[in-house]
Amino acid sequence: MSTDQLAHHLHLRGDDVGRYALLPSNPDQVAPLAALMDAPEFVARNREFETWRGTVDGETVVVTSTGVGGPSTALAVEELAALGVDTMIRVGVSGSMRPDTRNGELAVLTGAIRDEGTTRQYMPVEFPAIASIEVVLALQDAANRAGATYRCGLAHTKDSYYGETEPARMPMAAALTERFETWRRGGAICSEMETAAALVVGSVLDVRMGGVVLMWSREAIDTGAAPPAEPLYATAVGAVRTLVAAGARTARDA
C-alpha cells in the first residue's frame, strides 16, 4: 500500500498522519485524548476504527481506536505503519493481577505474555513481545510529571475476556485458572487483550511501540467502579511530548 492510497480499514491516507500515533481500543477514548493536543480534529471512522488528529509541539499525532483484541489491533498497526507512522503507544484499560493494586493505578508496559492467537501469525511463540525502551522511558517520565501512580511490568494478553473474568463457568475452568495463576506468579501485573499484538506487529514492522493502561482492581471489576481516566490520557500524550522533545531516532532513520 502506498501512502497515497486509502487504507482499507482505517480510511486514512499518508497526508492524514505524522510519525506518532496513540492507540486506544475504545472509540470513546479517541476524542478525549485528542483534546489534550493542539488543533484536535476528526479525520475518519470506519467500523471500530475512529481517528482524530492533533499536534504536539508542532508534530502531527493521530489517535486511532483499534477495537477489542489482537486481530483489529494488528490491522491498525499495519495500516498506520504503511502510511508512515513509526512510533505508537497502546492506551487502554486492564484488569489488575496484583492484590495490592489500587483502583486506577497505571501500568507502564515493558512487555506482554502472548496468550493469544494473532501474533502466532507473525512470529513463533519463542519470540518476545517487548516494548521499545525509548517509549517505556517516555511513559515513565510523563507519568511522573502527571503525578500518576504507576508501576512497570508485563501484561497478560488473552483472547477471551470472560475466560479470564469468569473462568469457573468455562469447560476449561481448571486449566484457565492454573494458567492465570502461573502468569501472576511469574510477574504479570495486569490482563488485557491488545498489547501483545501491538508489540509483536510493531517489532516486525520496525515501529517503536509501547503501552500504558489504566488498571481496575479486582474489586472494581466486580462492582463496576470505573477509575478516572485523566491520568492515563495525560501520561499518553505527555509521553509523545517527551519523545518529540528528545528527537529520538528509529531504525528507519539510521
KOLLUM-941772 format. One record per atom (N, C-alpha, C): residue in three letters; x negated, y, z negated. Coordinates in pm, whole numbers, always signed. Last residue first. Example, Ala and Ser with C-alpha at 12.3 -4.5 7.8 and 13.67 -1.06 7.14 Angstrom:
<rs>
['Ser',[-1285,-225,-708]]
['Ser',[-1367,-106,-714]]
['Ser',[-1290,+3,-787]]
['Ala',[-1319,-569,-780]]
['Ala',[-1230,-450,-780]]
['Ala',[-1320,-330,-780]]
</rs>
This chain:
<rs>
['Ala',[-1817,+537,-1056]]
['Ala',[-1960,+506,-1054]]
['Ala',[-2011,+490,-912]]
['Asp',[-1546,+564,-1055]]
['Asp',[-1625,+685,-1035]]
['Asp',[-1773,+655,-1014]]
['Arg',[-1449,+316,-1118]]
['Arg',[-1424,+366,-983]]
['Arg',[-1512,+488,-951]]
['Ala',[-1501,+293,-1386]]
['Ala',[-1585,+217,-1295]]
['Ala',[-1566,+265,-1151]]
['Thr',[-1466,+633,-1508]]
['Thr',[-1422,+494,-1492]]
['Thr',[-1517,+423,-1397]]
['Arg',[-1564,+878,-1751]]
['Arg',[-1573,+816,-1619]]
['Arg',[-1516,+677,-1621]]
['Ala',[-1408,+1139,-1931]]
['Ala',[-1466,+1004,-1927]]
['Ala',[-1458,+945,-1788]]
['Gly',[-1365,+1397,-2016]]
['Gly',[-1404,+1376,-1878]]
['Gly',[-1461,+1237,-1857]]
['Ala',[-1282,+1479,-2260]]
['Ala',[-1409,+1406,-2254]]
['Ala',[-1457,+1390,-2111]]
['Ala',[-1036,+1594,-2202]]
['Ala',[-1144,+1679,-2251]]
['Ala',[-1280,+1612,-2239]]
['Val',[-893,+1365,-2127]]
['Val',[-914,+1472,-2030]]
['Val',[-1032,+1560,-2073]]
['Leu',[-894,+1226,-2369]]
['Leu',[-960,+1168,-2252]]
['Leu',[-988,+1274,-2146]]
['Thr',[-744,+1400,-2532]]
['Thr',[-882,+1365,-2568]]
['Thr',[-958,+1313,-2448]]
['Arg',[-500,+1395,-2395]]
['Arg',[-572,+1523,-2410]]
['Arg',[-719,+1497,-2444]]
['Val',[-430,+1129,-2432]]
['Val',[-458,+1178,-2296]]
['Val',[-537,+1308,-2303]]
['Ala',[-389,+1142,-2708]]
['Ala',[-497,+1059,-2655]]
['Ala',[-533,+1098,-2512]]
['Gly',[-162,+1303,-2724]]
['Gly',[-290,+1352,-2777]]
['Gly',[-408,+1272,-2726]]
['Val',[+30,+1132,-2626]]
['Val',[-5,+1249,-2546]]
['Val',[-139,+1308,-2594]]
['Ala',[+21,+940,-2838]]
['Ala',[+2,+902,-2698]]
['Ala',[-42,+1020,-2613]]
['Thr',[+71,+1093,-3069]]
['Thr',[-55,+1018,-3056]]
['Thr',[-81,+983,-2911]]
['Ala',[+327,+1191,-3023]]
['Ala',[+216,+1285,-3041]]
['Ala',[+82,+1216,-3022]]
['Tyr',[+474,+952,-3013]]
['Tyr',[+465,+1037,-2895]]
['Tyr',[+346,+1133,-2906]]
['Leu',[+438,+859,-3278]]
['Leu',[+399,+778,-3163]]
['Leu',[+379,+866,-3040]]
['Pro',[+550,+1063,-3435]]
['Pro',[+406,+1034,-3445]]
['Pro',[+354,+950,-3329]]
['Glu',[+829,+1047,-3343]]
['Glu',[+744,+1162,-3313]]
['Glu',[+595,+1134,-3330]]
['Ala',[+1004,+846,-3410]]
['Ala',[+910,+818,-3301]]
['Ala',[+811,+931,-3277]]
['Pro',[+1099,+716,-3730]]
['Pro',[+1088,+828,-3635]]
['Pro',[+978,+803,-3533]]
['Pro',[+1234,+376,-3744]]
['Pro',[+1146,+483,-3791]]
['Pro',[+1139,+596,-3689]]
['Ala',[+1555,+235,-3789]]
['Ala',[+1453,+277,-3694]]
['Ala',[+1366,+389,-3752]]
['Ala',[+1681,-11,-3942]]
['Ala',[+1637,+121,-3987]]
['Ala',[+1521,+170,-3899]]
['Gly',[+1794,-263,-3913]]
['Gly',[+1809,-167,-3804]]
['Gly',[+1767,-26,-3839]]
['Thr',[+1755,-464,-4094]]
['Thr',[+1856,-364,-4127]]
['Thr',[+1882,-264,-4015]]
['Asp',[+1554,-626,-3987]]
['Asp',[+1678,-688,-4036]]
['Asp',[+1790,-587,-4056]]
['Ile',[+1358,-439,-3930]]
['Ile',[+1413,-517,-3821]]
['Ile',[+1548,-577,-3863]]
['Ala',[+1297,-357,-4189]]
['Ala',[+1363,-263,-4099]]
['Ala',[+1425,-335,-3980]]
['Glu',[+1164,-581,-4288]]
['Glu',[+1291,-539,-4349]]
['Glu',[+1367,-446,-4256]]
['Arg',[+933,-580,-4131]]
['Arg',[+1027,-692,-4120]]
['Arg',[+1163,-655,-4179]]
['Ser',[+883,-252,-3984]]
['Ser',[+859,-353,-4087]]
['Ser',[+961,-465,-4071]]
['Trp',[+790,-160,-3661]]
['Trp',[+901,-177,-3754]]
['Trp',[+858,-280,-3858]]
['Met',[+538,+41,-3529]]
['Met',[+573,-87,-3590]]
['Met',[+694,-74,-3682]]
['Leu',[+475,+171,-3221]]
['Leu',[+536,+204,-3349]]
['Leu',[+586,+75,-3410]]
['Val',[+168,+138,-3042]]
['Val',[+307,+104,-3066]]
['Val',[+348,+143,-3207]]
['Val',[-54,+189,-2779]]
['Val',[-18,+230,-2914]]
['Val',[+131,+202,-2931]]
['Gly',[-320,+75,-2567]]
['Gly',[-181,+74,-2612]]
['Gly',[-167,+124,-2754]]
['Gly',[-501,+97,-2254]]
['Gly',[-491,+79,-2398]]
['Gly',[-346,+80,-2437]]
['Met',[-723,+92,-1977]]
['Met',[-592,+62,-2035]]
['Met',[-603,+50,-2186]]
['Arg',[-856,+177,-1667]]
['Arg',[-871,+190,-1812]]
['Arg',[-733,+176,-1875]]
['Val',[-859,-57,-1405]]
['Val',[-791,+57,-1464]]
['Val',[-821,+60,-1614]]
['Asp',[-918,-273,-1235]]
['Asp',[-1021,-175,-1270]]
['Asp',[-960,-45,-1319]]
['Leu',[-736,-472,-1200]]
['Leu',[-729,-361,-1106]]
['Leu',[-830,-250,-1136]]
['Val',[-791,-639,-1415]]
['Val',[-806,-692,-1279]]
['Val',[-812,-579,-1176]]
['Ser',[-721,-467,-1626]]
['Ser',[-858,-514,-1610]]
['Ser',[-883,-563,-1468]]
['Gly',[-444,-438,-1584]]
['Gly',[-533,-322,-1580]]
['Gly',[-678,-362,-1559]]
['Val',[-364,-699,-1630]]
['Val',[-349,-642,-1496]]
['Val',[-437,-519,-1481]]
['Val',[-432,-711,-1906]]
['Val',[-494,-802,-1808]]
['Val',[-482,-747,-1667]]
['Leu',[-281,-498,-2024]]
['Leu',[-426,-507,-2038]]
['Leu',[-491,-595,-1931]]
['Ala',[-11,-548,-1951]]
['Ala',[-75,-419,-1920]]
['Ala',[-227,-432,-1923]]
['Ala',[+25,-807,-2056]]
['Ala',[+33,-783,-1912]]
['Ala',[-35,-653,-1874]]
['Ala',[-5,-755,-2331]]
['Ala',[-96,-847,-2263]]
['Ala',[-94,-825,-2113]]
['Thr',[+212,-572,-2387]]
['Thr',[+72,-531,-2391]]
['Thr',[-22,-625,-2317]]
['Glu',[+489,-648,-2395]]
['Glu',[+429,-588,-2275]]
['Glu',[+278,-576,-2273]]
['Met',[+618,-730,-2631]]
['Met',[+642,-805,-2508]]
['Met',[+572,-751,-2383]]
['Glu',[+516,-800,-2974]]
['Glu',[+589,-722,-2875]]
['Glu',[+586,-796,-2742]]
['Ser',[+405,-787,-3306]]
['Ser',[+452,-871,-3198]]
['Ser',[+541,-790,-3105]]
['Cys',[+104,-715,-3495]]
['Cys',[+240,-686,-3450]]
['Cys',[+275,-778,-3334]]
['Ile',[-142,-810,-3574]]
['Ile',[-73,-716,-3664]]
['Ile',[+69,-685,-3621]]
['Ala',[-339,-1106,-3592]]
['Ala',[-244,-1022,-3518]]
['Ala',[-167,-934,-3615]]
['Gly',[-506,-1280,-3738]]
['Gly',[-534,-1137,-3739]]
['Gly',[-439,-1049,-3661]]
['Gly',[-450,-1543,-3784]]
['Gly',[-568,-1513,-3703]]
['Gly',[-598,-1365,-3693]]
['Arg',[-211,-1537,-3913]]
['Arg',[-329,-1572,-3992]]
['Arg',[-457,-1545,-3915]]
['Arg',[-49,-1474,-3688]]
['Arg',[-60,-1383,-3803]]
['Arg',[-186,-1410,-3883]]
['Trp',[-79,-1700,-3527]]
['Trp',[-123,-1569,-3477]]
['Trp',[-142,-1472,-3592]]
['Thr',[+33,-1892,-3703]]
['Thr',[-106,-1904,-3655]]
['Thr',[-159,-1770,-3607]]
['Glu',[+294,-1806,-3723]]
['Glu',[+209,-1802,-3843]]
['Glu',[+62,-1814,-3805]]
['Phe',[+375,-1858,-3461]]
['Phe',[+379,-1723,-3513]]
['Phe',[+289,-1708,-3635]]
['Arg',[+345,-2140,-3453]]
['Arg',[+263,-2054,-3367]]
['Arg',[+260,-1911,-3420]]
['Glu',[+540,-2221,-3639]]
['Glu',[+399,-2253,-3661]]
['Glu',[+308,-2162,-3578]]
['Thr',[+774,-2129,-3516]]
['Thr',[+736,-2078,-3648]]
['Thr',[+589,-2104,-3676]]
['Leu',[+770,-2281,-3279]]
['Leu',[+766,-2135,-3274]]
['Leu',[+721,-2076,-3406]]
['Ala',[+787,-2543,-3378]]
['Ala',[+669,-2502,-3302]]
['Ala',[+657,-2350,-3298]]
['Ala',[+1038,-2539,-3505]]
['Ala',[+917,-2571,-3581]]
['Ala',[+792,-2521,-3509]]
['Ala',[+1217,-2469,-3287]]
['Ala',[+1203,-2389,-3409]]
['Ala',[+1072,-2414,-3482]]
['Met',[+1297,-2533,-3029]]
['Met',[+1155,-2541,-3063]]
['Met',[+1125,-2469,-3193]]
['Pro',[+1568,-2472,-3016]]
['Pro',[+1528,-2614,-3016]]
['Pro',[+1382,-2634,-3056]]
['Met',[+1643,-2202,-3246]]
['Met',[+1589,-2249,-3120]]
['Met',[+1555,-2398,-3126]]
['Arg',[+1711,-2098,-3486]]
['Arg',[+1821,-2150,-3404]]
['Arg',[+1774,-2205,-3270]]
['Ala',[+1475,-2005,-3597]]
['Ala',[+1541,-2119,-3660]]
['Ala',[+1652,-2177,-3572]]
['Pro',[+1383,-1770,-3473]]
['Pro',[+1330,-1899,-3430]]
['Pro',[+1409,-2018,-3483]]
['Glu',[+1453,-1492,-3421]]
['Glu',[+1550,-1591,-3469]]
['Glu',[+1504,-1733,-3433]]
['Thr',[+1230,-1349,-3333]]
['Thr',[+1310,-1293,-3441]]
['Thr',[+1412,-1391,-3499]]
['Glu',[+1113,-1511,-3132]]
['Glu',[+1032,-1463,-3245]]
['Glu',[+1119,-1418,-3362]]
['Gly',[+1319,-1572,-2963]]
['Gly',[+1234,-1682,-3008]]
['Gly',[+1146,-1643,-3125]]
['Tyr',[+1412,-1324,-2900]]
['Tyr',[+1485,-1400,-3001]]
['Tyr',[+1411,-1525,-3046]]
['Tyr',[+1215,-1248,-2710]]
['Tyr',[+1240,-1168,-2829]]
['Tyr',[+1308,-1252,-2937]]
['Ser',[+988,-1420,-2527]]
['Ser',[+1122,-1436,-2584]]
['Ser',[+1135,-1355,-2713]]
['Asp',[+725,-1375,-2450]]
['Asp',[+830,-1357,-2351]]
['Asp',[+970,-1358,-2411]]
['Lys',[+473,-1186,-2636]]
['Lys',[+552,-1306,-2605]]
['Lys',[+655,-1273,-2498]]
['Thr',[+178,-1087,-2781]]
['Thr',[+270,-1061,-2671]]
['Thr',[+340,-1190,-2632]]
['His',[+57,-953,-3065]]
['His',[+105,-1080,-3013]]
['His',[+207,-1048,-2905]]
['Ala',[-217,-726,-3077]]
['Ala',[-74,-751,-3060]]
['Ala',[-54,-897,-3021]]
['Leu',[-480,-655,-3307]]
['Leu',[-427,-731,-3194]]
['Leu',[-275,-736,-3196]]
['Gly',[-573,-323,-3424]]
['Gly',[-573,-468,-3423]]
['Gly',[-508,-525,-3298]]
['Cys',[-568,-51,-3656]]
['Cys',[-610,-108,-3529]]
['Cys',[-605,-260,-3535]]
['Arg',[-310,+152,-3798]]
['Arg',[-415,+51,-3811]]
['Arg',[-447,-1,-3672]]
['Tyr',[-188,+466,-3929]]
['Tyr',[-207,+364,-3824]]
['Tyr',[-309,+261,-3869]]
['Thr',[-8,+755,-3981]]
['Thr',[-60,+636,-4046]]
['Thr',[-72,+526,-3940]]
['Ala',[-94,+1071,-3837]]
['Ala',[-16,+947,-3834]]
['Ala',[-86,+837,-3914]]
['Gly',[-195,+1322,-3791]]
['Gly',[-165,+1285,-3928]]
['Gly',[-84,+1158,-3938]]
['Ala',[-284,+1388,-3545]]
['Ala',[-140,+1396,-3565]]
['Ala',[-100,+1366,-3709]]
['Arg',[-552,+1331,-3568]]
['Arg',[-513,+1471,-3553]]
['Arg',[-364,+1490,-3577]]
['Asn',[-535,+1049,-3580]]
['Asn',[-590,+1125,-3693]]
['Asn',[-547,+1272,-3686]]
['Ala',[-435,+996,-3327]]
['Ala',[-356,+958,-3445]]
['Ala',[-405,+1035,-3567]]
['Ala',[-649,+1085,-3166]]
['Ala',[-520,+1152,-3159]]
['Ala',[-433,+1120,-3280]]
['Asp',[-851,+902,-3238]]
['Asp',[-871,+1046,-3256]]
['Asp',[-737,+1119,-3259]]
['Gln',[-729,+661,-3157]]
['Gln',[-765,+683,-3297]]
['Gln',[-780,+833,-3326]]
['Leu',[-712,+713,-2881]]
['Leu',[-590,+694,-2960]]
['Leu',[-617,+712,-3109]]
['Ala',[-982,+723,-2814]]
['Ala',[-899,+842,-2793]]
['Ala',[-770,+832,-2873]]
['Leu',[-1061,+462,-2873]]
['Leu',[-1118,+572,-2950]]
['Leu',[-1035,+700,-2935]]
['Val',[-907,+325,-2677]]
['Val',[-891,+296,-2820]]
['Val',[-942,+412,-2905]]
['Val',[-1018,+432,-2445]]
['Val',[-878,+458,-2476]]
['Val',[-850,+431,-2623]]
['Glu',[-1279,+339,-2452]]
['Glu',[-1256,+483,-2448]]
['Glu',[-1112,+516,-2488]]
['Ile',[-1243,+60,-2446]]
['Ile',[-1291,+121,-2569]]
['Ile',[-1267,+272,-2569]]
['Ser',[-954,-90,-2319]]
['Ser',[-1074,-13,-2288]]
['Ser',[-1116,+66,-2412]]
['Ala',[-842,-398,-2469]]
['Ala',[-824,-258,-2433]]
['Ala',[-958,-193,-2401]]
['Ile',[-805,-731,-2341]]
['Ile',[-868,-634,-2430]]
['Ile',[-851,-493,-2377]]
['Ala',[-741,-1045,-2312]]
['Ala',[-665,-922,-2288]]
['Ala',[-717,-818,-2386]]
['Pro',[-983,-1277,-2175]]
['Pro',[-923,-1199,-2285]]
['Pro',[-843,-1080,-2235]]
['Phe',[-941,-1590,-2026]]
['Phe',[-977,-1450,-2002]]
['Phe',[-909,-1362,-2107]]
['Glu',[-831,-1837,-2068]]
['Glu',[-955,-1806,-2139]]
['Glu',[-996,-1659,-2124]]
['Val',[-616,-1862,-1897]]
['Val',[-589,-1821,-2035]]
['Val',[-715,-1788,-2113]]
['Pro',[-696,-1707,-1575]]
['Pro',[-676,-1821,-1665]]
['Pro',[-671,-1775,-1810]]
['Met',[-507,-1435,-1428]]
['Met',[-632,-1489,-1480]]
['Met',[-603,-1610,-1568]]
['Tyr',[-250,-1405,-1298]]
['Tyr',[-365,-1321,-1266]]
['Tyr',[-497,-1385,-1304]]
['Gln',[-58,-1563,-1395]]
['Gln',[-57,-1547,-1250]]
['Gln',[-176,-1463,-1203]]
['Arg',[-87,-1530,-1658]]
['Arg',[-143,-1654,-1604]]
['Arg',[-135,-1657,-1452]]
['Thr',[+55,-1304,-1721]]
['Thr',[-90,-1290,-1699]]
['Thr',[-154,-1417,-1646]]
['Thr',[+323,-1401,-1755]]
['Thr',[+285,-1315,-1642]]
['Thr',[+135,-1317,-1616]]
['Gly',[+383,-1552,-1987]]
['Gly',[+353,-1618,-1861]]
['Gly',[+297,-1531,-1751]]
['Glu',[+244,-1544,-2323]]
['Glu',[+346,-1512,-2223]]
['Glu',[+302,-1570,-2089]]
['Asp',[+52,-1486,-2519]]
['Asp',[+153,-1589,-2542]]
['Asp',[+273,-1563,-2451]]
['Arg',[-219,-1365,-2545]]
['Arg',[-147,-1388,-2420]]
['Arg',[-50,-1505,-2436]]
['Ile',[-274,-1112,-2772]]
['Ile',[-265,-1257,-2756]]
['Ile',[-173,-1286,-2638]]
['Ala',[-468,-820,-2705]]
['Ala',[-340,-888,-2718]]
['Ala',[-357,-1038,-2701]]
['Gly',[-641,-529,-2839]]
['Gly',[-626,-643,-2751]]
['Gly',[-493,-709,-2776]]
['Thr',[-622,-307,-2990]]
['Thr',[-754,-337,-2935]]
['Thr',[-750,-454,-2838]]
['Leu',[-383,-61,-3039]]
['Leu',[-407,-200,-3000]]
['Leu',[-544,-216,-2935]]
['Val',[-274,+88,-3316]]
['Val',[-361,+117,-3203]]
['Val',[-418,-18,-3159]]
['Ala',[+33,+105,-3454]]
['Ala',[-72,+8,-3422]]
['Ala',[-146,+57,-3300]]
['Leu',[+176,+313,-3710]]
['Leu',[+135,+288,-3573]]
['Leu',[+32,+176,-3566]]
['Glu',[+459,+275,-3926]]
['Glu',[+313,+279,-3908]]
['Glu',[+280,+249,-3762]]
['Gly',[+728,+230,-3954]]
['Gly',[+685,+349,-3881]]
['Gly',[+535,+365,-3868]]
['Asn',[+715,+81,-4266]]
['Asn',[+800,+106,-4151]]
['Asn',[+759,+237,-4085]]
['Arg',[+393,-47,-4348]]
['Arg',[+501,+47,-4377]]
['Arg',[+584,+70,-4251]]
['Thr',[+279,-373,-4400]]
['Thr',[+301,-265,-4304]]
['Thr',[+417,-177,-4347]]
['Asp',[+238,-595,-4553]]
['Asp',[+205,-466,-4614]]
['Asp',[+225,-348,-4519]]
['Pro',[+294,-820,-4403]]
['Pro',[+389,-781,-4507]]
['Pro',[+362,-645,-4568]]
['Arg',[+263,-809,-4051]]
['Arg',[+194,-799,-4180]]
['Arg',[+290,-752,-4288]]
['Met',[+373,-786,-3810]]
['Met',[+345,-923,-3853]]
['Met',[+276,-926,-3988]]
['Ser',[+633,-567,-3695]]
['Ser',[+511,-592,-3771]]
['Ser',[+496,-740,-3802]]
['Gly',[+748,-533,-3366]]
['Gly',[+774,-582,-3500]]
['Gly',[+643,-609,-3571]]
['Ser',[+725,-225,-3180]]
['Ser',[+694,-365,-3204]]
['Ser',[+742,-404,-3343]]
['Val',[+733,+11,-2906]]
['Val',[+767,-32,-3041]]
['Val',[+739,-180,-3055]]
['Gly',[+501,+207,-2709]]
['Gly',[+625,+137,-2737]]
['Gly',[+649,+110,-2883]]
['Val',[+292,+255,-2437]]
['Val',[+352,+323,-2551]]
['Val',[+483,+252,-2584]]
['Arg',[-11,+205,-2270]]
['Arg',[+119,+146,-2305]]
['Arg',[+167,+211,-2435]]
['Ile',[-179,+418,-2065]]
['Ile',[-160,+382,-2206]]
['Ile',[-20,+327,-2224]]
['Met',[-428,+436,-1807]]
['Met',[-290,+416,-1851]]
['Met',[-286,+376,-1998]]
['Thr',[-608,+555,-1541]]
['Thr',[-608,+549,-1687]]
['Thr',[-463,+542,-1734]]
['Asp',[-579,+583,-1270]]
['Asp',[-688,+497,-1317]]
['Asp',[-699,+488,-1469]]
['Val',[-364,+612,-995]]
['Val',[-377,+627,-1141]]
['Val',[-486,+533,-1190]]
['Gly',[-326,+560,-723]]
['Gly',[-442,+637,-765]]
['Gly',[-456,+661,-914]]
['Leu',[-142,+385,-628]]
['Leu',[-121,+526,-595]]
['Leu',[-234,+616,-643]]
['Ala',[-222,+148,-739]]
['Ala',[-232,+161,-594]]
['Ala',[-215,+306,-549]]
['Ala',[-152,+198,-1004]]
['Ala',[-293,+186,-967]]
['Ala',[-312,+205,-817]]
['Leu',[+128,+193,-980]]
['Leu',[+60,+315,-1022]]
['Leu',[-88,+311,-985]]
['Glu',[+165,-76,-904]]
['Glu',[+201,+31,-811]]
['Glu',[+137,+164,-850]]
['Glu',[+63,-226,-1126]]
['Glu',[+17,-249,-988]]
['Glu',[+43,-127,-900]]
['Val',[+218,-126,-1338]]
['Val',[+73,-107,-1337]]
['Val',[+17,-124,-1196]]
['Ala',[+476,-213,-1259]]
['Ala',[+447,-71,-1279]]
['Ala',[+297,-44,-1272]]
['Leu',[+443,-494,-1249]]
['Leu',[+484,-418,-1130]]
['Leu',[+446,-272,-1143]]
['Ala',[+381,-549,-1518]]
['Ala',[+282,-573,-1413]]
['Ala',[+315,-498,-1285]]
['Thr',[+629,-488,-1632]]
['Thr',[+510,-410,-1668]]
['Thr',[+402,-426,-1563]]
['Ser',[+789,-687,-1526]]
['Ser',[+813,-549,-1482]]
['Ser',[+697,-458,-1520]]
['Pro',[+663,-918,-1653]]
['Pro',[+678,-904,-1508]]
['Pro',[+699,-761,-1462]]
['Gly',[+657,-873,-1947]]
['Gly',[+539,-873,-1862]]
['Gly',[+563,-853,-1714]]
['Gly',[+912,-656,-2101]]
['Gly',[+843,-778,-2066]]
['Gly',[+731,-763,-1964]]
['Val',[+1143,-412,-2003]]
['Val',[+1103,-507,-2106]]
['Val',[+1027,-624,-2044]]
['Gly',[+1030,-108,-1837]]
['Gly',[+1125,-213,-1867]]
['Gly',[+1065,-311,-1967]]
['Thr',[+849,+95,-1804]]
['Thr',[+817,-34,-1742]]
['Thr',[+929,-136,-1752]]
['Ser',[+858,+442,-1727]]
['Ser',[+907,+329,-1806]]
['Ser',[+883,+199,-1730]]
['Thr',[+603,+673,-1703]]
['Thr',[+684,+578,-1628]]
['Thr',[+729,+465,-1719]]
['Val',[+478,+982,-1680]]
['Val',[+533,+892,-1780]]
['Val',[+632,+802,-1706]]
['Val',[+178,+1124,-1550]]
['Val',[+312,+1072,-1531]]
['Val',[+350,+984,-1649]]
['Val',[-8,+1417,-1540]]
['Val',[+17,+1294,-1615]]
['Val',[+160,+1250,-1585]]
['Thr',[-256,+1628,-1411]]
['Thr',[-125,+1568,-1392]]
['Thr',[-116,+1435,-1466]]
['Glu',[-438,+1859,-1606]]
['Glu',[-436,+1729,-1538]]
['Glu',[-293,+1678,-1528]]
['Gly',[-421,+2091,-1761]]
['Gly',[-442,+2104,-1617]]
['Gly',[-440,+1975,-1539]]
['Asp',[-362,+1996,-2017]]
['Asp',[-486,+2070,-1992]]
['Asp',[-522,+2070,-1843]]
['Val',[-138,+1800,-1873]]
['Val',[-209,+1812,-1999]]
['Val',[-344,+1875,-1969]]
['Thr',[+181,+1817,-1712]]
['Thr',[+35,+1837,-1711]]
['Thr',[-16,+1847,-1853]]
['Gly',[+421,+1571,-1596]]
['Gly',[+383,+1696,-1661]]
['Gly',[+234,+1716,-1645]]
['Arg',[+698,+1375,-1487]]
['Arg',[+561,+1424,-1467]]
['Arg',[+542,+1554,-1545]]
['Trp',[+879,+1068,-1513]]
['Trp',[+869,+1213,-1528]]
['Trp',[+721,+1250,-1513]]
['Thr',[+1049,+785,-1397]]
['Thr',[+923,+860,-1403]]
['Thr',[+948,+1009,-1417]]
['Glu',[+1182,+468,-1468]]
['Glu',[+1207,+612,-1462]]
['Glu',[+1074,+685,-1480]]
['Phe',[+1270,+158,-1389]]
['Phe',[+1153,+245,-1377]]
['Phe',[+1195,+391,-1361]]
['Glu',[+1470,-22,-1371]]
['Glu',[+1427,+15,-1506]]
['Glu',[+1314,+118,-1506]]
['Arg',[+1592,+115,-1073]]
['Arg',[+1603,+4,-1167]]
['Arg',[+1563,+52,-1307]]
['Asn',[+1435,+418,-1038]]
['Asn',[+1482,+302,-965]]
['Asn',[+1479,+183,-1059]]
['Arg',[+1378,+762,-1029]]
['Arg',[+1427,+649,-1107]]
['Arg',[+1476,+541,-1013]]
['Ala',[+1150,+1043,-1041]]
['Ala',[+1221,+936,-971]]
['Ala',[+1275,+836,-1071]]
['Val',[+1094,+1294,-1179]]
['Val',[+1042,+1263,-1046]]
['Val',[+1127,+1158,-975]]
['Phe',[+1149,+1572,-1396]]
['Phe',[+1191,+1440,-1349]]
['Phe',[+1139,+1419,-1208]]
['Glu',[+889,+1750,-1562]]
['Glu',[+994,+1742,-1461]]
['Glu',[+1023,+1598,-1425]]
['Pro',[+716,+1982,-1773]]
['Pro',[+773,+1849,-1751]]
['Pro',[+885,+1852,-1647]]
['Ala',[+511,+2190,-1822]]
['Ala',[+589,+2180,-1699]]
['Ala',[+646,+2041,-1675]]
['Asp',[+297,+2019,-2051]]
['Asp',[+334,+2141,-1981]]
['Asp',[+412,+2107,-1855]]
['Met',[+431,+1775,-2284]]
['Met',[+335,+1823,-2185]]
['Met',[+381,+1957,-2130]]
['Leu',[+635,+1683,-2432]]
['Leu',[+517,+1727,-2506]]
['Leu',[+408,+1780,-2414]]
['Ala',[+818,+1584,-2254]]
['Ala',[+847,+1714,-2314]]
['Ala',[+730,+1769,-2394]]
['Ala',[+737,+1328,-2197]]
['Ala',[+704,+1433,-2100]]
['Ala',[+724,+1572,-2160]]
['Leu',[+853,+1200,-2418]]
['Leu',[+707,+1203,-2402]]
['Leu',[+666,+1315,-2308]]
['Pro',[+1129,+1239,-2367]]
['Pro',[+1067,+1295,-2488]]
['Pro',[+913,+1299,-2481]]
['Ala',[+1153,+1100,-2111]]
['Ala',[+1170,+1245,-2121]]
['Ala',[+1110,+1303,-2249]]
['Val',[+1100,+826,-2194]]
['Val',[+1022,+895,-2091]]
['Val',[+1032,+1047,-2106]]
['Gln',[+1257,+681,-2362]]
['Gln',[+1138,+744,-2420]]
['Gln',[+1061,+830,-2321]]
['Asp',[+1454,+563,-2215]]
['Asp',[+1494,+673,-2303]]
['Asp',[+1375,+743,-2367]]
['Pro',[+1331,+346,-2089]]
['Pro',[+1351,+470,-2013]]
['Pro',[+1390,+589,-2100]]
['Asn',[+1090,+163,-2264]]
['Asn',[+1227,+213,-2269]]
['Asn',[+1242,+342,-2188]]
['Ser',[+818,+121,-2253]]
['Ser',[+906,+22,-2192]]
['Ser',[+1047,+77,-2175]]
['Pro',[+589,+380,-2150]]
['Pro',[+686,+325,-2245]]
['Pro',[+768,+217,-2176]]
['Leu',[+303,+462,-2043]]
['Leu',[+394,+355,-2003]]
['Leu',[+481,+308,-2118]]
['Leu',[+140,+735,-1892]]
['Leu',[+189,+675,-2016]]
['Leu',[+301,+579,-1978]]
['Ala',[-141,+797,-1684]]
['Ala',[-2,+756,-1698]]
['Ala',[+23,+703,-1839]]
['Tyr',[-365,+991,-1477]]
['Tyr',[-322,+941,-1608]]
['Tyr',[-174,+903,-1608]]
['Arg',[-433,+1108,-1239]]
['Arg',[-517,+997,-1286]]
['Arg',[-459,+926,-1407]]
['Gly',[-116,+1168,-1089]]
['Gly',[-256,+1207,-1107]]
['Gly',[-335,+1086,-1152]]
['Val',[+159,+1161,-848]]
['Val',[+86,+1119,-968]]
['Val',[-51,+1184,-973]]
['Asp',[+275,+1226,-610]]
['Asp',[+358,+1239,-730]]
['Asp',[+279,+1218,-859]]
['Asp',[+111,+1164,-402]]
['Asp',[+109,+1304,-445]]
['Asp',[+204,+1330,-563]]
['Gly',[+168,+889,-365]]
['Gly',[+43,+931,-426]]
['Gly',[+43,+1074,-475]]
['Arg',[+513,+834,-458]]
['Arg',[+403,+841,-363]]
['Arg',[+279,+896,-434]]
['Leu',[+765,+612,-595]]
['Leu',[+670,+722,-605]]
['Leu',[+573,+717,-488]]
['His',[+933,+395,-656]]
['His',[+980,+503,-569]]
['His',[+897,+630,-588]]
['Leu',[+871,+165,-794]]
['Leu',[+869,+292,-868]]
['Leu',[+927,+408,-789]]
['His',[+892,-41,-599]]
['His',[+972,-45,-721]]
['His',[+981,+90,-790]]
['His',[+734,+45,-373]]
['His',[+858,-32,-356]]
['His',[+949,-28,-479]]
['Ala',[+617,+367,-313]]
['Ala',[+602,+245,-392]]
['Ala',[+736,+173,-400]]
['Leu',[+589,+496,+4]]
['Leu',[+674,+494,-113]]
['Leu',[+658,+362,-185]]
['Gln',[+260,+587,+122]]
['Gln',[+380,+504,+124]]
['Gln',[+459,+518,-6]]
['Asp',[+29,+720,+75]]
['Asp',[+135,+793,+146]]
['Asp',[+267,+716,+147]]
['Thr',[-147,+544,-34]]
['Thr',[-92,+645,-125]]
['Thr',[+18,+728,-59]]
['Ser',[-67,+215,+94]]
['Ser',[-141,+340,+96]]
['Ser',[-74,+440,+3]]
['Met',[-84,-119,+0]]
['Met',[+0,+0,+0]]
['Met',[-88,+125,+0]]
</rs>
